Amino acid sequence: MKIGVIGGTGGMGKGFAIRWCVNHDILIGSRDAAKAVQAALEYSKSAGESYGSVRSKITGNDNLSVAKESDVLVLSIPYENIDTTCSHLLPNIKDGCIVITPIVPITKTDAGFEFISFIEKKPSAFELVQKYMKDKTKLVAAFHTISEKKLADPNLILDFDIFVCGDDKNALNVVNSLIKEIKTLRPVFLGPGSLSYLAEVATPILLNAMIKNKLNNPGIKII
């Protein structure tokens, strides 16, 4: 399976690439293809150092090329870039391509991190992305509360839960399987895409708890 990461030169891109390259080809996307190629080379080197040898490939290209080739596409982009990025890319994805959004509408105020959808009465990230999907059922919300620093270190065991929302059983099964490929992560289903804001709002809650209590890149675990 080919997994593409839009905005893959950021922190999350490295984590997804190194964690999933054992079983899948990873396509790193960027607005600058040369930057994506360089990042893919760096991620490949890190994966080789961690695993010894990896049969799958990590490659880089421009965002549109990555979107067209991917079987699963992760949108690792800011909330404010959804309209410009998704309107350009999502009409060009393969039929049946599953799109994962870990995007969170978040802003930092004097009080702390706040959820834009609540304070500015704006749509959730899931709602904005879904507007541009050819098959709206293939959109899945996941990975909102995972630390990018911990995700990028394959030697760390991530004993966390990942909230998942979506409307298509097959798409949910694929995403759940990808979550389980990252050792000790557990998918926790919250409900259909209409409830995805519940997963998104967990991010500012977690960030504020981390900062105000001086926690080290925590995650969420339901016990």
PyMOL commands that set and color helices and strands:
alter all, ss='L'
color gray80, all
select helices_A, chain A and resi 11-20+33-51+63-69+79-92+116-119+125-130+136-138+148-151+169-181+193-200+202-212
alter helices_A, ss='H'
color red, helices_A
select strands_A, chain A and resi 2-6+25-30+58-62+72-75+98-101+106-108+113-115+139-141+161-166+186-191
alter strands_A, ss='S'
color yellow, strands_A
deselect
rebuild
show_as cartoon
